[in-house]
Protein backbone atom coordinates (compact mmCIF):
# COMPACT_ATOMS: atom_id res chain seq x y z
CA UNK A 1 0.00 0.00 0.00
CA UNK A 2 1.28 3.45 -0.88
CA UNK A 3 1.53 6.23 1.67
CA UNK A 4 -1.76 8.00 2.33
CA UNK A 5 -1.38 11.76 2.31
CA UNK A 6 -3.71 13.59 4.70
CA UNK A 7 -4.69 17.11 3.59
CA UNK A 8 -6.83 19.85 5.05
CA UNK A 9 -9.81 21.34 3.22
CA UNK A 10 -7.56 23.79 1.33
CA UNK A 11 -5.36 20.96 0.02
CA UNK A 12 -2.39 21.65 2.30
CA UNK A 13 -0.57 18.47 3.30
CA UNK A 14 -0.81 17.83 7.05
CA UNK A 15 0.85 14.43 7.26
CA UNK A 16 1.06 10.89 5.98
CA UNK A 17 -0.02 7.41 7.03
CA UNK A 18 2.37 4.57 6.16
CA UNK A 19 1.83 0.84 6.27
CA UNK A 20 4.24 -1.16 8.42
CA UNK A 21 4.67 -4.91 8.77
CA UNK A 22 1.68 -7.10 9.64
CA UNK A 23 -0.74 -4.42 8.41
CA UNK A 24 0.06 -1.93 11.16
CA UNK A 25 -0.17 1.74 10.18
CA UNK A 26 1.89 4.68 11.44
CA UNK A 27 1.04 8.39 11.24
CA UNK A 28 3.55 11.19 10.67
CA UNK A 29 3.11 14.95 10.64
CA UNK A 30 4.30 16.92 7.62
CA UNK A 31 7.76 17.30 9.16
CA UNK A 32 8.09 13.51 9.47
CA UNK A 33 7.60 13.28 13.23
CA UNK A 34 5.90 10.03 14.26
CA UNK A 35 2.53 10.66 15.91
CA UNK A 36 1.13 7.19 16.57
CA UNK A 37 0.26 3.73 15.29
CA UNK A 38 -2.83 1.68 14.55
CA UNK A 39 -2.83 -2.09 15.08
CA UNK A 40 -5.62 -3.83 13.13
CA UNK A 41 -5.10 -7.06 15.11
CA UNK A 42 -6.32 -5.31 18.28
CA UNK A 43 -8.29 -2.56 16.48
CA UNK A 44 -6.60 0.05 18.70
CA UNK A 45 -4.72 3.28 18.06
CA UNK A 46 -1.72 4.30 20.17
CA UNK A 47 0.06 7.66 20.44
CA UNK A 48 3.80 8.13 19.93
CA UNK A 49 4.42 7.15 23.56
CA UNK A 50 2.52 3.88 23.18
CA UNK A 51 -0.50 5.02 25.17
CA UNK A 52 -3.85 3.79 23.92
CA UNK A 53 -5.92 6.52 22.22
CA UNK A 54 -9.01 4.40 21.56
CA UNK A 55 -10.65 1.72 19.46
CA UNK A 56 -10.49 1.86 15.68
CA UNK A 57 -8.14 3.72 13.36
CA UNK A 58 -7.73 7.26 14.72
CA UNK A 59 -4.53 8.15 12.88
CA UNK A 60 -6.12 10.87 10.76
CA UNK A 61 -7.45 12.43 13.98
CA UNK A 62 -3.89 12.40 15.43
CA UNK A 63 -2.62 14.20 12.34
CA UNK A 64 -5.37 16.83 12.49
CA UNK A 65 -4.67 17.36 16.22
CA UNK A 66 -0.92 17.83 15.75
CA UNK A 67 0.38 21.42 15.86
CA UNK A 68 0.75 22.72 12.32
CA UNK A 69 3.81 24.92 11.84
N, C-alpha and C positions, 0 to 999 in steps of 0.2 A: 504494500500500500504506500502511495506517495504521501509526502507531508501534506497535512491539511492547513491551509493558511486561514487564520481567523481575522476578519476585517470588521471595522465599525461601519455605521450606516453611510459614511462618506467615502468608504473604500480604502481608508488608511489601514495598513497592516498593523495588528495589535500583537500577534504572536503566531506560533505554529504548534500543531499537535503531530507528534511522530510516533510511529509504531515501533515497539521494542520486541524482544523475543517473547514467545508464548502468547502473543496477542495483546500484551500490555501496551498502554499508550502513555506518553509523557508530554506535558505541556511546557512551552517555553514562551517568555515574553519576546518582544521584538529585538531586544538586545542579546537574546540567547540564554538568559537566566532561567534555570529550571524552576518551575512553579509547583508541579505535582504530577502524580501518576494515577492512572485508572487501571484496575485489575479486573478483567471480565470474569475470571474464575470465582471471585468473591463478590463481584458487582459493587465494588466500593472504590471511592476516590480518596486519595491521600495527598496532603500538602507536601511541600518540599522537605519538611522535617519528619515526614512519615506519620503524621497525625491524621486520623480518619476525618474526612470532611463530611461524608454522607454516602448513602446508597446511590447507585447509578453513576453514569459518566458526567461529572461536573467540571471537566477540564476547561470547556469554553467559559464557564462562569469564573474560574480561577483567572483566566486570561483577562476577562473584562474587569475583574476586581483589582488587577495589578496596577500599580501607579504607572501612568503613561508619561514619559519624559518627552 
